[in-house]
Structure formats: C-alpha cells, structure tokens
C-alpha cells in the first residue's frame, strides 16, 4: 500500500536546539550466578560507531548531538534507535569467557503541560486506534503474520499511536513500535474494577504488583509514552480516591519519566481518581449506547464533555474511545445503526468537535476499534463486537477510508522537517518478514 495522500513538510529547522544537547542514557545491569565479572557498556549508532561507553553495573552515558527518537509522521526520519551493548567477562578454568547482550535504545523526552503533550519539546497529537490481539482462525494471542499485517494497515491509515486495550501486549508488538515510531499508551489488565470490594487492600496490593511487572518489562521501550493503570473503573465509588492516588503514585515512583493515566467513563464531577492523573482519558459513545440514531446531538454533548473536564481539572484530554458498530456490507440512507453509513456519520460528528477542541487542550483521539473482535454471545453483539474500522479479517469498512483521509491531514498539521538522522523504514515498503 502507498504511504498516504499528500504528505508535505514545512521549512523551519527547530530540531537543531534539541540536537545540540547531549542525550543521556542511564543504565543499571543485574547479574546472577557470580560475583566475579567485569562489565563493559557501549552505545553504538546505526552505523556501528561507538558514541558513548562506560563500565560497571550502573552509570550514565552522555551522547553528544544525539539523534532523537521521533514518532511516525512527526519527522522524516522517525524512530532512531541506538544499540546498547553490554559485555560481561568472567574468569573460568579454561580462561576468560565473554557474553554479550544488546538492547535497542531510543533517546527522547516526554512532558505534559496544562494543555499539551510534548515529545522532544514539540506538541504531539495522538491520532490512532484501540486494538485487541484477536483475529479469526487463531483467535486471541500473538501472531507474527497478523502483527505485520496490522502494522501495514496502521501505516496505510496514517495512525501514529494505539492503546494496548486492555492488557499488556506481547513484547514483539512493542519492539515493532520502537522500530517504526508508533506511540503506545501501555495499559495494565486493570479492567472490571466496578464493585466496592474491588477497591480493597488485597486488590490494591495485587494491582501495585501488576504495575511493577508492567513497568519492569516495558520501561526500556521509547515507543511507550504513558502508562494506563485501568480501563473504565467505577472511579466514583468512595474508595476510588485513595486507591488511584496510591496506585498512580506507586507507578510514578517506579518510572518518573512518563505520565500516568487511567481511562474513565465516569462523570467529571464524581470521578475521584481524575485529580491524580496527568492526562484525562475519556471514553464516550454518544448516539450509540443512548440517543439511538440521533447523530445531531453529538456535537453539543461532546463539546460539553470536553469543556466540563477541562474546566474542572485543567489537564490535556484524549478521547480514548469513541465509535459505532457496523456490519460490513450493510448500507442504509439515511444512516441507521449497524450500517456502514451510520458508523461513518457518527465519526464525522465527533471529528467536527475534535477539530475545534484540539486547538486548545484536546491532545488525541483513539477510535474504538481497529478491527472487529470476538466477544461472548449476547443480544447486543452480532457475532462479536463490530465497532472495528476493519473487519476481523482486516478488510476495510467505509470508516477506514474516512479515518485515513483524516489522519493524513492531521499528520500534515504536526509534520516537522529533519535536521539529522537516518530512517528505520525499509525503502519501497514496510514491515517485511
């Protein structure tokens, strides 16, 4: 598939200031099985040149004129990765023996202001999807061929981000995101926290452990820019305030370099966890789960949603879920629910408001969902969840073409020219196995 329609860049060269500064790579190495060893650490650029080196189990490497890791469609040469090479040498009866471990490393900064999400000091707008590790034939779980197909579709779509709804994905997924510049909101399996007993000490302790496991596994991925500790909890219940205050503080202590959020569908006035997040992530399904068929109410309801949340918390907002179900091949004019026309028209109503509010404090939109997926059987599910813009077999619905046009236009709005660096993307194509 071709990269996308009409992608052009400007002429300003704002990256020089950042590139003229040193990049910093902090490292800590754990060794088991022996106390008698030597450690050498080297950082290599894409040409194989050593740009920094150190010794010992802990240290900081300084990288002059560092190549920055940029998201896809934010820079001509996105996703620059260095290689951190650790060499361990120990003495044996047969003489010295060495072993090597290599880790891809990206250098970038993340910052959240009152109304912006900044990557490398520049405003970043999330235009992407929510996903599931699911497809027909194999069902749920990791599948290399499917992953490559999905990344090709993300590229075609012009998406620059996704959320790992609602659980950590396979490590191979994040490795590809690092390599191709797809930004990730990394979410824990904290879903279904809807009962008062869900906020007890036993649940909290387990949730703290889960976040520890997630941060330890994924902290070295530059594509991961924010942690999400939960999806749609009953954050209006009285114990929720202490629960999320503790959980978010714990996550920030584990990783002070990234913002932390959870995804809410609670009322802005009643949400007791929202004061502790860095970015407000809101799910809403106007004219789908209520006001059936009344697309005309979406602009007022959505604008009011954003205004209420921002007035109350003065934090940037992501529309973390929105969408409608569509059965492929169902067509109706005027649009009716479950037709492709209704799904497309509903997204268009959201986009009108998003285009207005992203000028101020809305910093992202993630459609639900990338592809149809299987669910338990229920009267409201027609052979699974049909809110995908692609079918479960990864064929596009009408909404996919709508989003493709939109996302490439948004990409042009945030495009920045290169100052230095080399592309990680293969020439003439993408994502080969």
C-alpha positions as CSV (number, residue, x, y, z in Angstrom):
1,X,0.0,0.0,0.0
2,X,1.2,3.5,-0.7
3,X,2.3,5.6,2.3
4,X,-0.6,8.1,2.1
5,X,-2.0,11.0,0.3
6,X,-0.4,14.4,0.1
7,X,2.1,14.4,3.0
8,X,4.2,17.5,2.9
9,X,6.6,19.3,5.3
10,X,7.4,22.9,6.2
11,X,10.8,24.6,6.1
12,X,11.6,25.5,9.7
13,X,14.5,23.8,11.4
14,X,13.6,23.8,15.0
15,X,15.3,20.5,15.9
16,X,18.7,22.0,16.0
17,X,18.4,23.3,19.5
18,X,17.4,19.8,20.8
19,X,20.1,18.0,18.8
20,X,22.8,20.3,20.1
21,X,22.2,19.0,23.6
22,X,23.6,15.8,25.0
23,X,21.4,12.7,25.1
24,X,21.5,10.8,28.4
25,X,21.2,7.1,28.7
26,X,21.0,5.8,32.3
27,X,21.7,2.1,32.7
28,X,21.5,-0.5,35.5
29,X,22.6,-4.1,35.0
30,X,21.8,-7.1,37.2
31,X,24.0,-10.2,37.0
32,X,23.1,-13.5,38.7
33,X,25.2,-16.6,39.3
34,X,28.6,-15.0,40.0
35,X,30.2,-12.0,41.8
36,X,33.4,-12.2,39.8
37,X,33.0,-10.5,36.5
38,X,33.7,-7.3,34.5
39,X,31.1,-5.3,32.7
40,X,31.7,-3.0,29.7
41,X,28.9,-0.9,28.2
42,X,29.0,0.6,24.8
43,X,26.3,2.6,22.9
44,X,26.5,2.3,19.1
45,X,24.7,4.3,16.5
46,X,23.1,2.9,13.4
47,X,26.5,3.0,11.5
48,X,28.0,0.8,14.2
49,X,30.1,3.7,15.6
50,X,30.7,3.8,19.4
51,X,29.2,7.1,20.6
52,X,29.5,6.5,24.4
53,X,30.9,3.9,26.7
54,X,31.1,3.0,30.4
55,X,31.9,0.3,32.9
56,X,30.2,-1.3,35.9
57,X,26.7,-2.2,36.8
58,X,25.3,1.3,36.9
59,X,26.1,4.5,35.2
60,X,25.0,7.2,32.7
61,X,26.2,7.6,29.1
62,X,26.3,11.0,27.6
63,X,25.7,11.2,23.8
64,X,26.7,14.4,22.1
65,X,24.5,15.6,19.3
66,X,22.1,12.7,19.9
67,X,19.7,11.5,17.2
68,X,16.3,11.7,18.7
69,X,13.6,9.1,18.6
70,X,10.6,10.7,16.8
71,X,7.1,9.3,16.3
72,X,6.0,8.2,12.9
73,X,4.8,11.1,10.7
74,X,6.3,13.7,13.1
75,X,9.7,13.6,11.4
76,X,11.2,12.5,8.1
77,X,13.5,10.0,9.9
78,X,11.4,8.6,12.8
79,X,12.3,6.0,15.4
80,X,16.1,6.4,15.5
81,X,17.5,3.6,17.6
82,X,20.9,3.1,19.2
83,X,22.2,-0.2,20.3
84,X,23.3,-0.6,23.9
85,X,25.8,-3.4,24.1
86,X,26.7,-5.0,27.4
87,X,29.8,-7.2,27.5
88,X,30.3,-9.4,30.5
89,X,33.6,-11.1,31.1
90,X,34.4,-13.7,33.8
91,X,37.3,-16.0,34.5
92,X,36.9,-19.7,34.2
93,X,39.3,-22.6,34.5
94,X,39.7,-22.5,30.7
95,X,40.4,-18.8,30.7
96,X,38.3,-15.6,30.3
97,X,34.8,-16.1,28.8
98,X,32.6,-13.2,27.5
99,X,28.9,-12.9,26.7
100,X,27.0,-10.1,25.0
101,X,23.6,-8.6,25.4
102,X,22.3,-5.9,23.1
103,X,19.3,-3.7,23.7
104,X,17.7,-1.1,21.2
105,X,17.7,2.3,22.9
106,X,15.8,5.5,21.8
107,X,16.5,8.9,23.2
108,X,13.5,11.2,23.6
109,X,11.8,13.4,26.1
110,X,8.1,13.4,27.3
111,X,6.4,16.3,29.0
112,X,2.8,17.2,29.8
113,X,1.7,20.7,30.3
114,X,-1.7,22.2,31.2
115,X,-2.9,21.8,27.6
116,X,-0.2,19.9,25.6
117,X,1.5,16.5,25.3
118,X,5.1,17.2,24.3
119,X,7.6,14.7,22.7
120,X,11.1,16.2,22.3
121,X,9.7,19.5,23.3
122,X,7.1,19.7,20.5
123,X,3.3,19.2,20.6
124,X,2.2,15.7,19.8
125,X,-1.4,14.8,18.8
126,X,-2.4,11.1,19.2
127,X,-4.4,10.1,16.1
128,X,-4.8,6.3,16.3
129,X,-6.7,3.3,17.4
130,X,-7.5,1.0,20.2
131,X,-6.6,-2.6,19.4
132,X,-7.0,-6.2,20.5
133,X,-4.8,-9.2,20.0
134,X,-7.5,-11.0,18.1
135,X,-8.3,-12.4,14.7
136,X,-10.3,-15.3,13.2
137,X,-8.7,-18.7,12.7
138,X,-6.1,-18.4,15.5
139,X,-8.3,-16.3,17.9
140,X,-6.7,-14.4,20.7
141,X,-3.0,-14.1,21.2
142,X,0.3,-13.2,19.5
143,X,0.6,-13.9,15.7
144,X,3.6,-12.6,13.8
145,X,1.9,-12.6,10.4
146,X,-1.2,-10.8,11.8
147,X,1.1,-8.3,13.5
148,X,2.9,-7.4,10.3
149,X,-0.5,-7.0,8.5
150,X,-1.8,-4.8,11.3
151,X,1.3,-2.6,11.2
152,X,1.0,-2.2,7.4
153,X,-2.6,-1.1,8.0
154,X,-1.6,1.4,10.7
155,X,0.9,2.8,8.3
156,X,-1.7,3.0,5.5
157,X,-4.2,4.6,7.8
158,X,-1.7,7.3,8.9
159,X,-2.1,6.3,12.6
160,X,0.7,7.3,14.9
161,X,-0.5,5.7,18.2
162,X,-2.5,3.0,19.8
163,X,-3.5,1.9,23.3
164,X,-3.0,-1.7,24.5
165,X,-6.6,-2.1,25.4
166,X,-7.0,-3.6,28.0
167,X,-3.9,-5.6,28.8
168,X,-0.1,-5.6,28.0
169,X,0.5,-6.9,24.5
170,X,3.4,-9.3,23.5
171,X,6.8,-7.8,23.7
172,X,7.3,-8.2,20.0
173,X,4.5,-5.7,19.5
174,X,6.4,-3.0,21.4
175,X,9.6,-3.9,19.6
176,X,8.0,-3.1,16.3
177,X,6.5,0.1,17.7
178,X,10.1,1.2,18.8
179,X,11.4,0.4,15.3
180,X,8.7,2.2,13.3
181,X,7.7,5.1,15.6
182,X,4.2,4.0,16.7
183,X,3.5,5.6,20.0
184,X,1.9,3.4,22.7
185,X,-0.3,4.0,25.8
186,X,0.7,0.9,27.7
187,X,-2.3,-0.4,29.7
188,X,-2.4,-2.8,32.6
189,X,-5.1,-5.5,32.8
190,X,-7.0,-3.3,35.3
191,X,-10.4,-3.8,33.8
192,X,-13.7,-4.7,35.5
193,X,-12.9,-2.7,38.7
194,X,-16.6,-1.9,39.2
195,X,-17.5,-3.2,42.7
196,X,-16.8,-1.7,46.1
197,X,-14.8,-4.8,47.1
198,X,-12.6,-4.3,44.0
199,X,-11.0,-1.4,45.9
200,X,-10.0,-3.5,48.9
201,X,-6.4,-3.8,50.2
202,X,-6.0,-7.2,48.6
203,X,-6.9,-5.9,45.2
204,X,-4.8,-2.8,45.6
205,X,-1.7,-4.8,46.6
206,X,-2.2,-7.0,43.6
207,X,-2.6,-4.0,41.3
208,X,0.6,-2.5,42.7
209,X,2.4,-5.7,41.9
210,X,1.0,-5.8,38.4
211,X,2.1,-2.3,37.6
212,X,5.6,-3.2,38.9
213,X,5.7,-6.1,36.5
214,X,4.5,-3.9,33.6
215,X,6.9,-1.1,34.2
216,X,9.9,-3.5,34.7
217,X,9.1,-5.3,31.4
218,X,8.3,-2.3,29.2
219,X,10.3,0.7,30.6
220,X,13.1,0.5,28.0
221,X,10.7,0.9,25.0
222,X,10.9,4.5,23.7
223,X,7.5,4.0,22.0
224,X,5.8,3.7,25.4
225,X,5.0,7.3,26.3
226,X,2.3,6.8,29.0
227,X,1.1,4.2,31.5
228,X,-2.6,3.5,31.9
229,X,-3.4,1.8,35.2
230,X,-7.0,0.9,34.4
231,X,-9.9,1.0,32.0
232,X,-13.4,2.3,32.9
233,X,-13.2,1.6,36.7
234,X,-16.1,2.7,38.9
235,X,-14.0,5.7,39.9
236,X,-17.0,7.4,41.5
237,X,-17.1,4.9,44.4
238,X,-15.8,6.3,47.7
239,X,-12.7,4.1,48.0
240,X,-11.5,5.0,44.5
241,X,-9.8,8.2,45.5
242,X,-7.3,6.6,47.9
243,X,-6.9,3.6,45.5
244,X,-5.9,5.6,42.5
245,X,-3.9,8.1,44.5
246,X,-1.8,5.2,45.8
247,X,-1.6,3.3,42.5
248,X,-0.6,6.3,40.4
249,X,2.0,7.5,43.0
250,X,3.5,4.0,43.0
251,X,3.7,3.9,39.2
252,X,5.3,7.3,39.1
253,X,7.9,6.2,41.7
254,X,8.7,3.2,39.5
255,X,9.1,5.4,36.4
256,X,9.3,9.2,37.0
257,X,9.9,9.8,33.3
258,X,6.4,9.0,32.0
259,X,3.0,10.4,32.7
260,X,0.3,8.1,34.2
261,X,-3.4,8.0,33.4
262,X,-6.4,5.7,33.6
263,X,-9.3,5.6,31.1
264,X,-12.6,6.8,32.6
265,X,-16.2,6.8,31.6
266,X,-17.4,8.3,34.9
267,X,-19.0,11.7,35.3
268,X,-16.4,14.5,35.6
269,X,-17.9,15.8,38.9
270,X,-17.9,12.3,40.5
271,X,-14.6,10.9,39.3
272,X,-12.4,10.6,42.4
273,X,-9.3,9.3,40.6
274,X,-9.1,12.0,38.0
275,X,-7.2,14.5,40.2
276,X,-4.2,12.2,40.3
277,X,-3.7,11.5,36.5
278,X,-1.5,13.6,34.2
279,X,-3.8,13.3,31.2
280,X,-7.5,12.9,31.2
281,X,-8.6,9.9,29.0
282,X,-12.3,9.8,28.4
283,X,-14.5,7.1,26.7
284,X,-17.9,8.2,25.4
285,X,-20.3,6.6,22.9
286,X,-22.8,9.3,22.2
287,X,-25.7,8.2,19.9
288,X,-24.7,4.6,20.3
289,X,-25.5,3.4,23.8
290,X,-28.1,6.1,24.2
291,X,-29.9,8.6,21.9
292,X,-30.1,5.8,19.3
293,X,-30.0,7.2,15.8
294,X,-29.8,10.8,16.9
295,X,-26.5,11.9,15.4
296,X,-27.4,15.5,15.7
297,X,-26.9,15.6,19.5
298,X,-23.3,14.5,19.3
299,X,-21.7,18.0,18.8
300,X,-23.4,19.6,21.8
301,X,-22.8,16.5,24.1
302,X,-19.2,16.1,23.1
303,X,-18.3,19.8,23.4
304,X,-19.9,19.9,26.8
305,X,-18.0,16.8,27.9
306,X,-14.6,18.4,26.9
307,X,-15.4,21.8,28.5
308,X,-16.5,20.3,31.8
309,X,-13.5,18.1,32.1
310,X,-11.0,20.8,31.2
311,X,-12.7,23.5,33.4
312,X,-12.6,21.1,36.4
313,X,-9.0,19.7,36.0
314,X,-7.0,22.0,33.7
315,X,-5.3,19.0,32.1
316,X,-4.9,17.8,28.5
317,X,-7.6,15.4,27.3
318,X,-7.6,12.4,25.0
319,X,-10.8,11.0,23.5
320,X,-9.6,7.5,24.3
321,X,-12.6,5.6,22.9
322,X,-15.5,6.5,20.6
323,X,-17.2,4.7,17.7
324,X,-20.2,2.7,16.5
325,X,-20.8,-0.8,15.3
326,X,-21.1,-1.6,11.6
327,X,-21.8,-4.9,9.9
328,X,-19.8,-4.9,6.7
329,X,-22.0,-4.7,3.6
330,X,-25.0,-3.2,5.5
331,X,-25.9,0.1,3.8
332,X,-28.7,2.4,4.6
333,X,-29.6,6.0,3.6
334,X,-30.5,7.9,5.8
335,X,-28.0,6.2,8.1
336,X,-29.3,3.7,10.6
337,X,-27.5,1.9,13.4
338,X,-25.2,-1.0,12.3
339,X,-24.9,0.3,8.7
340,X,-21.5,1.4,7.4
341,X,-23.1,4.8,6.7
342,X,-24.1,5.3,10.4
343,X,-20.6,4.4,11.6
344,X,-19.0,6.9,9.2
345,X,-21.5,9.6,10.0
346,X,-21.0,9.2,13.8
347,X,-17.3,9.5,13.4
348,X,-17.7,12.7,11.4
349,X,-19.8,14.3,14.1
350,X,-17.1,13.6,16.6
351,X,-14.4,14.9,14.3
352,X,-16.1,18.3,14.0
353,X,-15.8,18.9,17.7
354,X,-12.3,17.3,18.0
355,X,-11.1,19.7,15.3
356,X,-12.3,22.6,17.4
357,X,-11.0,21.5,20.7
358,X,-7.6,20.2,19.6
359,X,-6.7,23.9,19.0
360,X,-6.9,24.3,22.8
361,X,-6.5,21.2,25.1
362,X,-7.6,18.0,23.4
363,X,-4.3,16.1,22.5
364,X,-5.6,12.9,20.9
365,X,-8.3,10.7,19.5
366,X,-8.3,6.9,19.5
367,X,-11.1,5.2,17.7
368,X,-12.7,2.1,19.0
369,X,-11.8,-0.2,17.4
370,X,-9.0,-1.0,14.9
371,X,-10.8,-4.3,13.9
372,X,-13.8,-6.3,14.8
373,X,-13.2,-8.8,17.5
374,X,-15.0,-11.8,19.0
375,X,-16.9,-11.5,22.3
376,X,-19.2,-13.6,24.4
377,X,-22.6,-14.1,22.8
378,X,-25.1,-11.5,23.8
379,X,-28.2,-9.9,22.3
380,X,-26.3,-6.6,21.6
381,X,-23.4,-8.4,19.8
382,X,-23.8,-9.6,16.3
383,X,-21.1,-12.3,16.1
384,X,-18.8,-10.2,18.2
385,X,-18.0,-6.5,18.5
386,X,-18.5,-4.8,15.2
387,X,-17.0,-1.4,16.0
388,X,-13.9,-2.1,14.0
389,X,-13.0,0.1,11.1
390,X,-11.6,-3.1,9.7
391,X,-13.3,-6.4,9.7
392,X,-11.9,-9.3,11.8
393,X,-10.2,-10.4,8.6
394,X,-8.6,-6.9,8.2
395,X,-10.7,-5.7,5.3
396,X,-11.7,-2.0,5.4
397,X,-15.1,-0.7,6.0
398,X,-16.1,2.8,4.8
399,X,-15.0,4.3,8.1
400,X,-11.4,3.2,7.4
401,X,-11.2,5.4,4.3
402,X,-12.7,8.3,6.3
403,X,-10.1,8.0,9.0
404,X,-7.3,7.5,6.5
405,X,-8.1,10.9,4.9
406,X,-8.4,12.5,8.4
407,X,-5.2,11.0,9.9
408,X,-3.0,12.1,7.0
409,X,-4.4,15.6,7.2
410,X,-3.6,15.6,10.9
411,X,-0.1,14.3,10.2
412,X,0.5,17.2,7.9
413,X,-0.5,19.6,10.7
414,X,2.1,18.2,13.0
415,X,4.9,17.4,10.5
416,X,8.4,18.7,11.2
417,X,11.4,18.6,8.9
418,X,14.6,16.7,9.7
419,X,17.8,18.1,10.9
420,X,19.7,14.8,11.1
421,X,19.2,11.1,11.4
422,X,18.5,8.0,9.4
423,X,15.3,6.3,8.6
424,X,14.4,3.0,10.2
425,X,11.8,2.3,7.5
426,X,12.8,0.0,4.6
427,X,12.9,1.7,1.2
428,X,9.9,1.0,-1.1
429,X,7.8,-0.8,1.5
430,X,7.3,-1.5,5.2
431,X,7.1,-4.3,7.7
432,X,8.5,-7.4,6.0
433,X,9.1,-10.8,7.5
